[in-house]
């Protein structure tokens, strides 16, 4: 008799209501995986997926292990900590502690699921320049150390700046879009006031990021960090200009003068995409223009963020 086809793998996505997590859920489902979305509170856009509400950092490890066992989870995608604007003193609690609790739970299982840990290019630096980067780096190191001890099968994806549908309002592009939408609603020219746009950053479409996560979930690669980006450092000033062009809203950009000693004003971040191609068979397939157009279309359907 022919063997029965294996059931699709179950992916448990932590931080499923976040910017990246929402796209990971959608891409995983589109790839045929069973998706269990996990976050502290539900989101209407996740109605297509099974949802489980709990706070990982405050849930006992044995309870987390029980959920993983009962749900027969094959892969855990940890996208917790992809946050914007949290106070520096909260970063360890919000970015590192949940990962440590997850690792504690995985150690309680005889056959722990594969772990795909989502990191950030802000982890670069010795030490990283921001509290967020330092907290994320601590989480990534804990994952790699657990893999080295044979406690988990894990891969860390270090993700570049992501753009696309759902880009957070507090981000650079989110702030620009808010000013453009306000001006369009009032029928006037937009005045977009920003800090000096001196940085060059690797930006990638968040939908491409989600595809990379799906590739990592089914890969056998482990015990290392894989950069996820387009492999090019783009002047952030050009991204702002392109978003304005895509919107069609007349606008004037005013850059605040940067102090000569301001950290991070002239930084250059460019991801080495070779490992992602070699290990995951992945490369970014969407243009930045496509990401910005999708973001602008999506932003116009959302309420304007409240003013200061």
N, C-alpha and C positions, 0 to 999 in steps of 0.2 A: 504494500500500500504506500502511496506517496506520503511523505512526511507533511505534517501540518505546518503552514508558514508561521514563522515566529511572530509573536505579537509585537507591535511597534514599541520602541523603548519609551519609558516614562521619564520625562525631564521635570524636575522640581526647580522652579525659578524663584530664588530669593530676591526680594526687592522688585517684585514683579510690577509694581505700580510706578516705578521710576522711569525716567526718560529712556534709558537703554533697556531696562527690564521689560517694558511694554512691547518693544520691537522684538526682543528675544522670544517672548511668548508667541507672537504672531509668526515669526519665521520658523520656529520649532513646530508649530501646528501645521504650517504650510508644507513642511518637510515630512509630515506624516507621523510625528511623535505625539504621544499623549503628554499633555502639559498640565502640571499642577502649579498654579500661580500662588505665591506666598508673599504676604506683606502684612503690615500692622492693621491696615484698613482697606476695604475694597475700593474699586474704581469702576465706574460704569463701562468704560471701554474694554474691561476684561471679562465681560459677561460671557464671551464665547469659550472661556476656559474654566475649569474647576478652580475654585478659589479656597484657600485656607488662610485664616487670619490668626497670626501670632507674632509676637515680638521675639525674635530669635535671641537677642542678647539677654532677655529676661525669662526665657523658657528653660527649665532644667534640661541638662544634656540627655538624661534618660528619656525624657518626654520627646525631645527632638529625634532621638534614635528610634523610639517607638513609631513615630510617624513615618520615618524613612523605611522602616521594616514593613509596616502594615501596608504602605502604599506601593511597595515593591519598586522603589525608585532606582532607576539605572544610572542617572546622571543628575548631579546637583550643579546648577549654575548660580554662582554667588555674585549677584550684581548689587548687593547692599553697599552703600557708601558712595555711590555715584551721586553726591549731593552738592548743591551750590549754596553758598552763603551761610552755612552754619558757623556759629562762633568757634574760634580756634580751640577753646577749652573743652568743647564737646566732641572734637574730632576723634579722639581715641575711643570714646564710648560708642560713637556712631559708625566708625569705619573699621576699628580693630576688634573690639569686644565681640561683635557678632561672629566674626570669622573664628576667633578662639573658641567660642561656644560650639560652633559647627564642628570644628576639628575634634573637640572633646566628645561630641556625640558620635562622630564617625569611628572613633576608637572603640566604641562600645559594640560595634557591629562585627559579626564574623566575616561578612563579605560587604564592605562598605561600597557605596556607589562611587562612580568616577566623579571627580570634582573639577569644574572649570571655574577658576577664580578670575574675576574681572578687575584688573588694576588700571592704573592711569599713568600717562607719560609724566605727570607731575611727581612721580616717584623718583625721577632722575635727579641727580645732584648728590653732593657729598658734604653735608646732608641735603635732602630736598629743601627747597626754599620756603615751602608753606607747611602749615600744620596738617593740612589735608594730605599733602604728598607724604609727609612723615608717617601719618597714621595708616595710609594705604600701603606704604612700603613695609611697615611692621606686619601687616596682615599677609602680604605676599611672602615675606620671609618665613612666617610661621607655616604657611602652606607648603613651601618648598622643603622646609626642614622635616615636616611630617611625611612628605613623599620620600625623602632620603632615608627615613627610618623604616619605610615600608608600611606605614600606617594608612596611607591613602594613595590612590592613583590620581595625580593632580597635574593640571597645566594652568599656568598663569598667563592671561592675555593682558598685555599692557597697551591700553587703548589711547589713541590720539584724541584731539579735540573732535567731538562729534557734532554734526549739524544735520538738520532735517526735520521732518514732522514732529512736533512736540518739544522742540528746543526750549529749554526753560526760560522764563521771562527774565530771570536775574542774570543770565549769561549776556555776553557782549551782543550777540546777534538778537537775543530776545529784547534787550533794551532798545536797540535800533528799531526793531519792528514795532515796538510799542509807540515810539515817537512818530513813526510813519503812519500808523493807524490812527493815532489821535489827530494828526494834521489832516489826513484824508477825510475823517469824519467831520472836521470843522471847515473843510474847503480852503485850506491855507498851505503855505510852504512849511515843511517840517524843518525845525532847527534841532539837529542831533548833536548834543554836547557830550563829549567823551574824553577820557584820559588820552594822553598822547598815544597814537597808534604806531608804535615803533617795532612791535614784536613780529616775528615770522614764526608761524605755527603750522604744524601738519594737521589739516582738517580732513575728516572723512565722513561720508554719509552714514548716519546711524543705522540705516537699513543694511548697508554693507557690513557694519559691525555685527549686526544680528546674524548675518549669514556666516561670518567668521566664527561666531559662538557655536552655531549649529555644526560647522565643520569640526570644531574642536571637540564637541560633545561625542562625536562618532570616531574621532581619531584615537590612535594608540599612543600618541606623543605624551610625554609626562616629564615631570621633574625639571622644567625649565620655564623661562619667560619668553613669550612670543609677542613681538610688537605688531599692532594692528593699526594701520594708517594707509595713506596714499603714497607715502615715501617722498613727499615734497614739502618744503617749508614755504608757505604762502604768506605774503605780507597781509597782516590783518586789516590794514587800510584798504587793500583791494577787495577783501570780502565785504566790508561795509559798503564800498562803492557799488559792488555787484548786487548786493541786496537792495540798495536804493534803486538801481536800474531795473531789477526784476519787478519791484513793487509798482513802478510807474509813478510814484509820488514825488513831486518836486521837493528837493531837500537840500539843506546846507549843513555840512559837518563842521563843527567847531571843536578843535582839539585843545584841551587844557595843556599848558606848558608843563613839561615834566622836569622835576628837579634833577640835576646832573647826577645825583647819587641814588636816585630811585631804583630799587632792585627790580629786576624783571622787565624793565621797559624796553630793552633791546635784545630780549632772549630769542633764541633760535632753536626750534624743536623740529626734528625730522626723524621719522621712524625708519629703521631698517626693515624692509618688507621681505627680504630673502627668506628668513625662517618661516614666515607664514605661507609663502608659496611652496617651500620645500616640504614642510611638515604637514600642512593642512590642505594644500592644493587651493589656497585662497588668495585672491587679490581683489582690491577695490574695483568695482565695475561701474560705479555711478560717478558722474561728474559733480564738481562742486556747484555748478549752475543748477543741476537737477536737484541737489540737496536744498539749495536756497529757494528754488521755485516751489518745491514741495512744502518747505517750511512756511513760506509766505501764504500759500493757499490754505494750509492748515491753520495758521495764526488768525486769518480773517474769519474763521468760523468760531473762534473762541472769544469770550468776553475780554475786554481790555483789562489789564492788571490794574489794581488800585494804585493811586498815586501815593507819593511819600506822605 
